[in-house]
Amino acid sequence: MKPAQPIQFDNEPQSNEVRAQILDQEPYATRTFTPSQCVISYSAGSYHYTPEGRKLADFTSGVLVANLGHNPVSWWNRVQKYLGLDALTDSGEYAKCVPLTAYNAITEIEATANQRLIASLQSAPGGSRINQIMWSASGSEAVQKALWAAMKRTPGKDMIIATRGGFHGKKGLAGAVTGSEQDKERDERVRFMSFPKAECIDIESRKQPLDLTSYQAELDALWNECGDRLCCIITEPYLGGGGSLHPQKEYLQLLQQFCRDHDLLFILDEIQSNFGRTGPMYAFTHYQVEPDIVLLGKGLANGVPASAAVGRSDVFECLDYGEASDTWSANPLTSAAVVATLDEFEQNDVIAKGLELSVVIEAGLVRLKETRVIANVRGEGCVWGIECADIGDKPSDDVANDVIRACYEGNADGQAIHLLGALAGNVIRISPPLTMNVEECQHYLEVMYDICQSLAE
Ligand SMILES: Cc1ncc(COP(=O)(O)O)c(C=O)c1O
């Protein structure tokens, strides 16, 4: 329900005004839950700055989007170069540069983006099945288009297995494969199977081998129920929105094997994990699987809206002319941003930086457990979840909100951290840009430790 009052903080007059105005003029439904409603004036690298001039370390990268950090100058220069924006210095009324929309036409930068992205995917271990790109603007659309293609591949085979508790978006088929059968208005073409949770609740439990017996039994039961209508399995490498649950590799490998045994498509939703989040460029390498279709988004263009289903051309070609087209897919700005992002990854050792940062994040988050505010820590690379504990009479969901708010307000020295609203109620996502300075990250993890400690008192 829409709150009667907007979120307000003392000493933030400009931010408070923006908060009030947006709450009034936009439907509440377009916001996701946030305890701070941080107002950002500008961002640079791993930091946000509020209208009052407060600096916040960004432990979110947007929502795992700005993997390179916010507004890297070299990246913006590349985007502008690919668009021919140097022409802006011309004295004419219109610049002679690549158009921002090329509907019913194609551009050279789109061809370059295709070629570069396919090369990147095919050179990654596990990417050999990928030879076509179906562009979109948002993650949900990429999911929708991939499922359309999978459902059209063999007439009569239009049923999908999705993993329970997953998040693939809110619209259309993306919404239908999100959540579980308990959510209302389910699509009768979707069946859900279990995703490991208890078995990977913390770093330590995830180190134990996973007993696959019950998962195999679920798959076999689904095959008996509707095998003649199944076309694919869709899952995430780890449950992102579902609470940052990172399974043992053998779970994904089991799903893949089931697909291979029954000629189903194995679709991996990497919208959150692509471009270095779990360590390597793509999570399919990390999990040692070889999907038929991979869904990309978020970090794909470092902040310019872009997504794509990438995969087997024999599957994508099942869709007819125009069926997957829309206004924004593969628009020139997106294409330029994707190429610029690939350039940065290939030329600036971003993956190595992310791996270095990962070690610091893990150590800093595990240390938070000493405060008793954090019960479980899980994650990999630069994507982590910390699950809050109950403190006294206070339930863990409220504790999570307190941590997020207290980090936003900062410590006595004014050092503050921007966090996303909790996942699954009590899990705080930690996902700074891969390029965050290691010492600075360590420092802000210590700030977080002190904040957690004061909340435990
Ligand atoms: C794994 C995954 N798939 C799909 C989506 C949907 O993406 P979008 O919000 O761009 O539609 C998200 C968004 O959080 C996601 O995390």
The ligand as an SDF file (V2000), in Angstrom:
LIG
                    3D

 16 16  0  0  0  0  0  0  0  0999 V2000
   18.1880  -13.1510  -13.2570 C   0  0  0  0  0  0  0  0  0  0  0  0
   17.2930  -12.0730  -13.7460 C   0  0  0  0  0  0  0  0  0  0  0  0
   16.5590  -12.2880  -14.8590 N   0  0  0  0  0  0  0  0  0  0  0  0
   15.7300  -11.3530  -15.3550 C   0  0  0  0  0  0  0  0  0  0  0  0
   15.5940  -10.1250  -14.7430 C   0  0  0  0  0  0  0  0  0  0  0  0
   14.6310   -9.1100  -15.3270 C   0  0  0  0  0  0  0  0  0  0  0  0
   15.3160   -8.0580  -15.8730 O   0  0  0  0  0  0  0  0  0  0  0  0
   14.5570   -6.6520  -16.1540 P   0  0  0  0  0  0  0  0  0  0  0  0
   14.2670   -6.0540  -14.8120 O   0  0  0  0  0  0  0  0  0  0  0  0
   15.5800   -5.8530  -16.9340 O   0  0  0  0  0  0  0  0  0  0  0  0
   13.3460   -6.9500  -16.9370 O   0  0  0  0  0  0  0  0  0  0  0  0
   16.3530   -9.8430  -13.6010 C   0  0  0  0  0  0  0  0  0  0  0  0
   16.2330   -8.5380  -12.9200 C   0  0  0  0  0  0  0  0  0  0  0  0
   16.5590   -8.3360  -11.7840 O   0  0  0  0  0  0  0  0  0  0  0  0
   17.2170  -10.8510  -13.0780 C   0  0  0  0  0  0  0  0  0  0  0  0
   17.9320  -10.6580  -11.9760 O   0  0  0  0  0  0  0  0  0  0  0  0
  1  2  1  0
  2  3  1  0
  2 15  2  0
  3  4  2  0
  4  5  1  0
  5  6  1  0
  5 12  2  0
  6  7  1  0
  7  8  1  0
  8  9  2  0
  8 10  1  0
  8 11  1  0
 12 13  1  0
 12 15  1  0
 13 14  2  0
 15 16  1  0
M  END
$$$$
